[in-house]
């Protein structure tokens, strides 16, 4: 009997993994970045909804590793490997990192979206995970859904419609 595909939802500052036939989705990506790590050969994928660039910004204990670029990607990679992904087969796609509000002045603290994207890309570089495609920046929110079977990410962008990477 075939398993019916489910859509696994990833909340804000959350992460999860899926195997075929399931899909994985997150909504509400404004300045946050949705990162998908996947091994298409093993038909497995994981998604993290990253809110902030660095865990040094944390004000709470225990640390929510899914919330920060410098902790979420490592944690997601380890979970995928434990679930059967091959480290050498893992690739990445990402979306989000919008600049949701315009500020007068050029305070780096207010550039959360761009800083999130920079932190995610830096972490992926350090882990030697290739970025296959991305849809980042701008000033519109996004919803993303990933299919580990096809390796395609569906992106719904507020006021801009649908796209696929």
N, C-alpha and C positions, 0 to 999 in steps of 0.2 A: 504494500500500500504506500502511495506517495504522501509525503508530508506536505501539508498546505503551507505555503510561504507566509511567514509572519513579518511584520515590520517592527523591529526592535527600536524603541525610542531612547535617545540619549538626552538627558536633561542638561541644564546649564551647569558647568563645573562638574561634569559627569563623564564616564566612559563605559564602553561595553564592546563585546566582540560577537560576531555572528559567523555562521557557516551556511553554505548553500542548503536550502533554497531561500533562507531568510534574507531580508534587506535590513539596513540600519539607517536611521534618520535622526536629524536634530533640527530644531526650529529656533528662531530668535537669534540668529547670528547677526549681530550688529557689529560692534567693535571686537566681539569674540571671534575666534578662529576655529573652524571645524576641520580637524585633521583626520584623514583616513589613512591607515597603514593596512596594506593588504598583500597577500600571497595568492595570486590568481591560480597558480598551479594547484595549490592545496585548497582552493575555494574557501578562503577564510579572510575576514576583514575585521578591523577594529576602528572605532571612532572615538575621538575625544573632543569635547566642547570646552575649549580653553578660554578663560576669562582674562587672565593677566599674564604678563611676560615672565615674571620671576617670583619664586616662592619667598624671597626676602621681603616681599610686600605683604606677606601673611600677617594677620593680626590675631589668628585663632590657633588653638591647639585642640585636638590633633590636626596636623596639616592635611588638607584635602588635596592630594596629589593631582587629581584630575583638573584642578582649577588653574594650574600654572604651566606654562610652556616647558620650563626647565625640569619639571617632574612628571608631567602627564605623558610625554612622548616615550620616555624610558619605561614608565610603568605599563603603557599600552604595548610596547614592543615585547616586554617580558611576558605579558599575558598571552600575546599571540604565539610566541615561541612555546610556552607551556601547553597551548592548545593544538600544537602541531605545525605551525608555520615554520618555514626554513629561513633562518636569518638572511641568507644570500638571496632569497627570492622576494624579500619585502620591498615594496615601493610605496610612495606617498602621493596623495592628492589633497589639496586644501582649498578652502573657501572662507570668506568672511574678512574680518579686519577692516571694516569700513570706518571712516571718520564720520561718526553719526551727528556730531554737533560742530558748528563753526565757532571758533573762539578768536577774539581779538588778542593779539600778542602771539608769541611763538613758544609758549611753555611746552617743553618736552613731556611734562607730566600729563598734559591733556591729549597727547597723540596716542591714546590707548590702542586704537586699531592698528595703525602702522607699527607701533612698538610690538604688538602681539605677533604680527606677521614676521617682523625681523627676528624675534626670539624663536619662533617656530622654525624658520629657515635655518637659523644658526644651530639649533638642536639637531635638526635632520642632517645638516652637514657633518656635525661632530659624530653622529652615529652612522654616517656613510649610507644614508637611506636616500635613494634618488627621488626627486620630485618629478612626477610624470606630467602633471598639469595643475594649474591653480586658477582661481577666480577670486582675486583679493582687491581690497581698496574700494574706492568710490565712496558713496555716502548713503547706500541703500542696504536694508536688512536682507538676509537670505535664509532659505530653508534648503537643506541638502539631504539627499537620499543616495545610498550607495548599494550597488549590487555586486557581491563578491564573485558571482558567476561570470558576468560580463566585464567587470572592472570599470563600469561606467558610473559617474556621479551625476545625478540629476540636480540641477540648481534652479530654485524659484527665487527670483530677485524682485523685491517690492518695486512696483511701477515699471518693471522692465521685462517681465515674462519669464519664460523657461529657457534653460540652455543645458548642455550636456558636455562634460569633459571626461 
